[in-house]
């Protein structure tokens, strides 16, 4: 294994970004943590105490719509992990957010392409950039199953106002187009619904959750798992293209009720499932085999120096 290098995490203020900062520091990397603000940022990671080696952590304030501030954070880095977080003054998803996310993705990828030291970019996308299309409910053919080769239909998202899927799809397509045009080595992680104490029923990923559930494509992912997946595909020189990232499929009524209890406050929790209720199980129609293959030998606890 080659010695660990200097990498940039942008935006490091969110749950995934801050978790990446923690895990990269523990793995021996020097990390440029690019924040959109100087508020509270590094969220606690239960199984990892914060490494106190300040020499390997440098904090930058980077506006994703300000190209030069992005360049400053990337300077001297061999890799970049990009996770978009909506700006604090516009924290929800709507049609306008798609424009913001596309501009941010374009700026970051262009800055990476212009930074000579950058060798690889890991771009965080979403399963919502994969599963939305007109024939989602069709089960007549195995060709309807979903993996990293599928793309969400932009017009379908506009029609049903699935703004999260629209934003993630347009941003990821923008990033891939620019990466290919500039000859930039990029890999994307298309994550499921990110689980954690921050999760509520208002999460934009959940728009259309009932349809995803009934069609076997509602998936969730643990924070540690998706952070390790990012690091794994960064370190694996053979990694390429897109990787669907999830560790649980919500496709039976027991799992759906459990997720609902997590999303809703206690006063609104659904009634318990009766033992007499007939269990409903929907066929899983989404695959993460490609990611599982590259993560077989990955040791997330290994420290590289």
C-alpha positions as CSV (number, residue, x, y, z in Angstrom):
1,X,0.0,0.0,0.0
2,X,1.4,3.4,-1.0
3,X,1.9,5.9,1.9
4,X,-1.1,8.1,2.7
5,X,-1.3,11.5,1.1
6,X,-2.9,14.9,1.4
7,X,-6.6,15.0,0.4
8,X,-9.4,17.5,0.5
9,X,-12.9,16.9,1.9
10,X,-15.5,19.3,0.6
11,X,-18.0,20.1,2.1
12,X,-16.6,18.9,5.5
13,X,-19.4,20.5,7.6
14,X,-22.0,17.8,6.9
15,X,-22.4,14.4,8.5
16,X,-20.7,12.5,5.6
17,X,-18.0,15.1,5.1
18,X,-17.1,15.3,8.8
19,X,-17.1,11.5,9.0
20,X,-14.7,11.4,6.1
21,X,-12.4,13.9,7.8
22,X,-12.3,11.7,11.0
23,X,-11.7,8.4,9.2
24,X,-9.1,9.8,6.8
25,X,-7.1,11.4,9.7
26,X,-7.2,8.0,11.5
27,X,-5.9,6.3,8.3
28,X,-2.9,8.6,8.3
29,X,-3.9,11.2,5.7
30,X,-3.3,14.9,5.9
31,X,-6.7,16.4,5.4
32,X,-7.8,19.8,4.0
33,X,-11.3,20.2,5.5
34,X,-13.2,22.7,3.3
35,X,-16.2,24.2,5.1
36,X,-19.0,26.4,3.9
37,X,-19.1,28.1,7.2
38,X,-17.2,28.3,10.5
39,X,-20.1,26.9,12.6
40,X,-20.3,23.5,14.3
41,X,-18.9,21.1,11.8
42,X,-17.2,17.9,13.0
43,X,-20.0,15.6,14.1
44,X,-19.0,12.9,16.6
45,X,-18.2,9.5,15.2
46,X,-19.0,6.8,17.8
47,X,-16.2,4.3,17.2
48,X,-13.4,6.8,16.6
49,X,-12.0,9.4,19.0
50,X,-10.9,12.6,17.3
51,X,-7.2,12.5,16.4
52,X,-5.5,15.4,18.1
53,X,-2.7,15.8,15.5
54,X,-3.5,19.3,14.3
55,X,-0.6,19.2,11.9
56,X,-2.5,16.9,9.7
57,X,-5.7,18.8,9.7
58,X,-6.1,22.1,7.9
59,X,-9.4,24.0,7.8
60,X,-10.5,26.2,4.9
61,X,-13.6,28.2,4.3
62,X,-14.7,27.5,0.8
63,X,-17.8,28.8,-1.0
64,X,-18.8,26.2,-3.6
65,X,-19.9,29.1,-5.9
66,X,-16.5,30.8,-5.5
67,X,-14.0,29.1,-7.8
68,X,-10.9,30.7,-6.2
69,X,-11.8,29.6,-2.6
70,X,-12.1,26.0,-3.9
71,X,-8.7,26.2,-5.5
72,X,-7.2,27.4,-2.2
73,X,-8.5,24.3,-0.4
74,X,-7.3,21.9,-3.1
75,X,-3.7,23.2,-3.3
76,X,-1.2,20.5,-2.6
77,X,-3.8,17.7,-2.5
78,X,-3.6,14.4,-4.4
79,X,-7.3,13.6,-4.1
80,X,-10.6,15.3,-3.5
81,X,-13.8,14.0,-1.8
82,X,-16.7,16.1,-2.8
83,X,-20.0,16.0,-0.9
84,X,-22.6,18.7,-1.6
85,X,-24.4,20.2,1.3
86,X,-27.2,22.7,0.7
87,X,-26.2,26.3,1.8
88,X,-27.5,27.3,5.2
89,X,-29.6,30.1,3.7
90,X,-31.4,27.6,1.5
91,X,-31.4,24.2,3.3
92,X,-34.2,22.6,1.4
93,X,-34.5,21.1,-2.2
94,X,-36.5,22.8,-4.9
95,X,-36.1,23.6,-8.6
96,X,-33.6,26.3,-7.7
97,X,-31.4,24.0,-5.7
98,X,-30.7,22.0,-8.9
99,X,-29.1,25.1,-10.4
100,X,-27.0,25.7,-7.3
101,X,-25.8,22.0,-7.1
102,X,-24.9,22.0,-10.8
103,X,-22.9,25.2,-10.5
104,X,-21.1,23.9,-7.4
105,X,-20.3,20.6,-9.1
106,X,-19.0,22.4,-12.2
107,X,-16.8,24.7,-10.1
108,X,-15.3,21.9,-8.0
109,X,-14.6,19.6,-10.9
110,X,-13.1,22.5,-12.9
111,X,-10.9,23.4,-9.9
112,X,-9.8,19.8,-9.5
113,X,-8.9,19.7,-13.2
114,X,-6.8,22.8,-12.9
115,X,-5.0,21.6,-9.8
116,X,-1.9,19.7,-11.1
117,X,-1.5,17.6,-7.9
118,X,-5.0,16.1,-8.0
119,X,-4.9,12.5,-9.2
120,X,-8.4,11.3,-8.3
121,X,-11.8,12.7,-7.3
122,X,-14.5,10.8,-5.4
123,X,-17.8,12.4,-6.2
124,X,-20.8,11.8,-3.8
125,X,-24.0,11.3,-5.6
126,X,-27.2,9.5,-4.7
127,X,-29.4,6.5,-5.5
128,X,-32.0,9.1,-6.4
129,X,-29.8,9.8,-9.5
130,X,-30.4,6.2,-10.6
131,X,-34.0,5.0,-9.8
132,X,-36.5,7.5,-11.0
133,X,-38.1,6.9,-14.4
134,X,-41.5,6.3,-16.0
135,X,-41.3,2.5,-16.0
136,X,-40.2,2.2,-12.3
137,X,-43.4,0.3,-11.5
138,X,-43.0,-2.2,-14.4
139,X,-42.0,-5.6,-13.2
140,X,-42.5,-7.5,-16.4
141,X,-38.8,-7.8,-17.3
142,X,-35.5,-8.3,-15.5
143,X,-34.3,-5.3,-17.5
144,X,-36.1,-3.1,-15.0
145,X,-33.6,-3.9,-12.3
146,X,-31.3,-1.1,-11.3
147,X,-27.6,-0.8,-10.9
148,X,-24.8,1.7,-11.6
149,X,-25.6,1.8,-15.3
150,X,-29.0,3.3,-14.8
151,X,-29.8,7.0,-14.8
152,X,-32.8,8.9,-13.4
153,X,-35.0,10.5,-16.0
154,X,-34.8,14.3,-15.7
155,X,-38.1,15.0,-17.2
156,X,-39.8,12.5,-15.0
157,X,-38.3,14.3,-11.9
158,X,-39.6,17.6,-13.2
159,X,-43.0,16.3,-13.8
160,X,-43.4,14.8,-10.3
161,X,-41.3,17.6,-8.6
162,X,-38.7,15.1,-7.4
163,X,-36.2,17.9,-6.8
164,X,-33.6,15.8,-4.9
165,X,-33.4,13.3,-7.7
166,X,-33.3,16.1,-10.3
167,X,-30.5,17.9,-8.5
168,X,-28.4,14.8,-7.9
169,X,-28.8,13.6,-11.5
170,X,-28.0,17.0,-13.2
171,X,-25.0,17.6,-10.8
172,X,-23.5,14.1,-11.4
173,X,-24.0,14.3,-15.2
174,X,-22.3,17.7,-15.1
175,X,-19.4,16.3,-13.1
176,X,-19.0,13.3,-15.4
177,X,-19.1,15.4,-18.5
178,X,-16.4,17.8,-17.2
179,X,-14.2,14.9,-15.8
180,X,-14.2,13.2,-19.2
181,X,-13.6,16.5,-21.1
182,X,-10.6,17.4,-18.8
183,X,-9.2,13.8,-18.5
184,X,-9.8,13.8,-14.8
185,X,-9.9,10.5,-12.9
186,X,-13.3,10.5,-11.1
187,X,-15.3,7.8,-9.3
188,X,-18.8,8.4,-8.0
189,X,-20.5,6.9,-4.9
190,X,-24.3,6.9,-5.3
191,X,-25.5,6.5,-1.7
192,X,-28.8,5.4,-0.3
193,X,-30.7,7.2,2.4
194,X,-28.0,8.2,5.0
195,X,-29.0,6.9,8.5
196,X,-28.2,8.7,11.7
197,X,-29.7,10.9,14.5
198,X,-30.1,13.8,12.1
199,X,-32.6,11.9,10.0
200,X,-36.2,13.1,9.9
201,X,-39.3,12.7,7.7
202,X,-38.5,16.0,6.0
203,X,-35.3,14.6,4.4
204,X,-35.6,15.4,0.6
205,X,-34.4,11.9,-0.3
206,X,-37.7,10.6,1.0
207,X,-39.9,12.4,-1.5
208,X,-41.5,9.4,-3.3
209,X,-40.4,6.9,-0.6
210,X,-43.6,4.9,-0.8
211,X,-43.0,4.3,-4.5
212,X,-39.4,3.4,-4.0
213,X,-40.5,1.0,-1.2
214,X,-43.2,-0.7,-3.3
215,X,-40.8,-1.1,-6.2
216,X,-37.9,-2.6,-4.2
217,X,-35.5,0.3,-4.5
218,X,-35.8,2.0,-1.1
219,X,-32.3,1.6,0.4
220,X,-30.4,3.0,3.3
221,X,-26.8,3.3,4.2
222,X,-24.8,3.5,7.5
223,X,-22.5,6.5,7.9
224,X,-19.4,4.5,8.6
225,X,-20.1,2.2,5.6
226,X,-20.5,5.0,3.1
227,X,-17.4,6.8,4.4
228,X,-15.4,3.6,4.1
229,X,-16.7,3.1,0.6
230,X,-15.4,6.5,-0.4
231,X,-12.0,5.8,1.0
232,X,-12.0,2.3,-0.6
233,X,-12.6,3.5,-4.1
234,X,-10.1,6.3,-3.7
235,X,-7.3,3.9,-2.7
236,X,-8.3,1.2,-5.2
237,X,-6.4,2.1,-8.4
238,X,-8.7,-0.2,-10.4
239,X,-11.9,1.5,-9.2
240,X,-13.9,3.2,-12.0
241,X,-17.3,4.7,-12.9
242,X,-20.2,4.7,-10.5
243,X,-20.9,2.6,-7.4
244,X,-24.3,2.1,-5.8
245,X,-23.7,2.3,-2.0
246,X,-26.2,0.9,0.5
247,X,-26.2,-1.8,3.2
248,X,-29.9,-2.3,3.8
249,X,-33.0,-2.7,1.5
250,X,-36.3,-1.6,2.9
251,X,-38.7,-4.1,1.2
252,X,-40.9,-5.6,3.9
253,X,-43.5,-4.0,6.1
254,X,-41.5,-4.7,9.3
255,X,-38.5,-2.8,8.0
256,X,-40.8,0.0,6.7
257,X,-42.4,0.4,10.1
258,X,-39.0,0.4,11.8
259,X,-37.8,3.2,9.4
260,X,-41.0,5.1,10.0
261,X,-40.4,5.0,13.8
262,X,-37.0,6.5,13.2
263,X,-38.3,9.3,11.0
264,X,-41.3,10.3,13.1
265,X,-41.3,11.9,16.6
266,X,-42.5,9.4,19.4
267,X,-45.9,11.0,19.5
268,X,-46.5,10.1,15.9
269,X,-45.0,6.7,15.8
270,X,-47.0,4.0,13.9
271,X,-48.8,1.2,15.7
272,X,-46.8,-2.0,16.3
273,X,-47.2,-4.8,13.7
274,X,-49.6,-7.5,14.8
275,X,-48.3,-11.1,14.8
276,X,-51.5,-11.9,12.8
277,X,-50.6,-9.4,10.0
278,X,-49.5,-11.0,6.8
279,X,-45.9,-9.9,6.0
280,X,-45.5,-8.0,2.8
281,X,-42.2,-8.5,1.0
282,X,-41.4,-6.7,-2.2
283,X,-38.7,-8.0,-4.6
284,X,-35.4,-6.2,-4.4
285,X,-34.7,-4.6,-7.7
286,X,-31.5,-2.8,-7.1
287,X,-27.9,-4.1,-6.9
288,X,-24.7,-3.0,-5.2
289,X,-22.6,-6.0,-6.3
290,X,-20.0,-3.7,-8.0
291,X,-19.2,-1.9,-4.7
292,X,-19.2,-5.1,-2.6
293,X,-16.6,-6.6,-4.9
294,X,-14.1,-3.8,-4.3
295,X,-14.8,-3.6,-0.5
296,X,-14.2,-7.3,0.2
297,X,-10.6,-6.8,1.3
298,X,-11.0,-3.2,2.6
299,X,-10.0,-2.8,6.3
300,X,-11.5,0.4,7.6
301,X,-9.6,0.2,10.9
302,X,-6.2,0.0,9.2
303,X,-3.9,3.0,9.8
304,X,-1.7,4.0,6.9
305,X,1.5,6.0,7.6
